[in-house]
Amino acid sequence: MIKVGVLGAKGRMGGLVGQTVRSQGDLELVAEVDVGDSRGALTGCDVVVDFTSPAAVMDNLAWCVRSGLNTVVGTSGFDGARLAEAAELVSGAAGQTGEAAASRPRVLVVPNFSVGAVLMMRFAEQAARFFESAEVVELHHAGKVDAPSGTAARTAAMIAAAREGAGLGRGPDATTTQLDGARGAVVAGVHVHSVRLAGLVAHQEVLLGGHGETLTIRHDSLDRASFMPGVLMAVRGIASLPPGLTVGLEGLLGLA
Ligand SMILES: NC(=O)c1ccc[n+]([C@@H]2O[C@H](COP(=O)([O-])OP(=O)(O)OC[C@H]3O[C@@H](n4cnc5c(N)ncnc54)[C@H](O)[C@@H]3O)[C@@H](O)[C@H]2O)c1
């Protein structure tokens, strides 16, 4: 039995994680912690899952690492600086060798638990070097506060790196006059367009264009349930990762 604790247990994601963990024969939900609860309840867990808020997560993570707990982090807001901070936290044992280093906890930060979204990004990265044009369109529910989405920004960065590796410059674009925003935001040289529409959940298209052909890679998240197989994979797989920080599900999916 893998003993699981949830931070942010009363939230939309944390609540669903609790429900999902309870339904699995090999997992035991031993702690559900939200604001006002003691984190002490997490002691003794094999793995803690954090779905709280960008403002709360680093303090939680520091506590979990100090307590030697393997931690899966789904909370958003992990840009480069924050990832470096997380790496530093978990390698607080820098310089340790042998047994001490091996006993450091594992921290798995997963920007997107949807297997389909991870594959979409990977396919976009693979395809990018074969097309002279690449743009990203992300479409979300009207309650989303940030634009572009973290997934779209990450996709654009992956496409840009692949293009650069293939010696491709900016895509062709004859625009000389435009209304502000008409060509979207530019992330690492790749145009990213954000649609906010009542009725949508989370969707993204990667548009690639070349000589007389286009390729569209589309992913649709229709329900928060789409994140649960990835969460379960992380909960079951974290102990197999090397001590320290791992980012993304790719390794556990065999895509690394
Ligand atoms: N990685 C992914 O695939 C993925 C998918 C969906 C959402 N998210 C992210 O997960 C996070 C949570 O999303 P949500 O929709 O469940 O939010 P939510 O607001 O519904 O839930 C957050 C919960 O965390 C609790 N919380 C806040 N501070 C806390 C603390 N210090 N200790 C314990 N609990 C605390 C809140 O009381 C709330 O119950 C967000 O950052 C969101 O962007 C990530």
The ligand as a MOL file (V3000), in Angstrom:
LIG
                    3D

  0  0  0     0  0            999 V3000
M  V30 BEGIN CTAB
M  V30 COUNTS 44 48 0 0 0
M  V30 BEGIN ATOM
M  V30 1 N -0.3980 20.4700 -13.1100 0
M  V30 2 C -1.6230 20.3440 -13.6270 0
M  V30 3 O -1.8660 19.5350 -14.5400 0
M  V30 4 C -2.7410 21.1760 -13.0600 0
M  V30 5 C -4.0700 20.9250 -13.4360 0
M  V30 6 C -5.0840 21.6950 -12.8500 0
M  V30 7 C -4.7560 22.6800 -11.9150 0
M  V30 8 N -3.4470 22.9180 -11.5910 0 CHG=1
M  V30 9 C -3.0530 23.8910 -10.5600 0
M  V30 10 O -3.3280 23.3260 -9.2770 0
M  V30 11 C -3.5530 24.3720 -8.3420 0
M  V30 12 C -4.8690 24.1160 -7.6070 0
M  V30 13 O -5.9370 24.2230 -8.5130 0
M  V30 14 P -7.4630 24.0940 -8.0280 0
M  V30 15 O -8.2930 24.3730 -9.2170 0
M  V30 16 O -7.6350 22.8340 -7.2710 0 CHG=-1
M  V30 17 O -7.5290 25.3320 -7.0000 0
M  V30 18 P -8.5330 25.5220 -5.7990 0
M  V30 19 O -8.4750 26.9710 -5.4510 0
M  V30 20 O -9.8350 24.8810 -6.0710 0
M  V30 21 O -7.8550 24.6820 -4.5860 0
M  V30 22 C -6.7110 25.0730 -3.8870 0
M  V30 23 C -6.8640 24.5530 -2.4580 0
M  V30 24 O -5.6370 24.7420 -1.7720 0
M  V30 25 C -5.9380 25.1980 -0.4740 0
M  V30 26 N -4.7500 25.8570 0.0730 0
M  V30 27 C -4.2990 27.1130 -0.1670 0
M  V30 28 N -3.1880 27.3380 0.5570 0
M  V30 29 C -2.9550 26.2070 1.2640 0
M  V30 30 C -1.9540 25.8380 2.1730 0
M  V30 31 N -0.9770 26.6840 2.5580 0
M  V30 32 N -1.9900 24.5800 2.7100 0
M  V30 33 C -2.9890 23.7270 2.3840 0
M  V30 34 N -3.9710 24.0290 1.5210 0
M  V30 35 C -3.9520 25.2640 0.9660 0
M  V30 36 C -7.1400 26.1170 -0.6440 0
M  V30 37 O -7.8240 26.3330 0.5720 0
M  V30 38 C -7.9470 25.3030 -1.6640 0
M  V30 39 O -8.8020 24.3850 -0.9990 0
M  V30 40 C -3.5200 25.6720 -9.1470 0
M  V30 41 O -2.2290 26.2410 -9.0560 0
M  V30 42 C -3.7930 25.2030 -10.5800 0
M  V30 43 O -3.2900 26.0840 -11.5590 0
M  V30 44 C -2.4540 22.1670 -12.1450 0
M  V30 END ATOM
M  V30 BEGIN BOND
M  V30 1 1 1 2
M  V30 2 2 2 3
M  V30 3 1 2 4
M  V30 4 1 4 5
M  V30 5 2 4 44
M  V30 6 2 5 6
M  V30 7 1 6 7
M  V30 8 2 7 8
M  V30 9 1 8 9
M  V30 10 1 8 44
M  V30 11 1 9 10
M  V30 12 1 9 42
M  V30 13 1 10 11
M  V30 14 1 11 12
M  V30 15 1 11 40
M  V30 16 1 12 13
M  V30 17 1 13 14
M  V30 18 2 14 15
M  V30 19 1 14 16
M  V30 20 1 14 17
M  V30 21 1 17 18
M  V30 22 2 18 19
M  V30 23 1 18 20
M  V30 24 1 18 21
M  V30 25 1 21 22
M  V30 26 1 22 23
M  V30 27 1 23 24
M  V30 28 1 23 38
M  V30 29 1 24 25
M  V30 30 1 25 26
M  V30 31 1 25 36
M  V30 32 1 26 27
M  V30 33 1 26 35
M  V30 34 2 27 28
M  V30 35 1 28 29
M  V30 36 1 29 30
M  V30 37 2 29 35
M  V30 38 1 30 31
M  V30 39 2 30 32
M  V30 40 1 32 33
M  V30 41 2 33 34
M  V30 42 1 34 35
M  V30 43 1 36 37
M  V30 44 1 36 38
M  V30 45 1 38 39
M  V30 46 1 40 41
M  V30 47 1 40 42
M  V30 48 1 42 43
M  V30 END BOND
M  V30 END CTAB
M  END
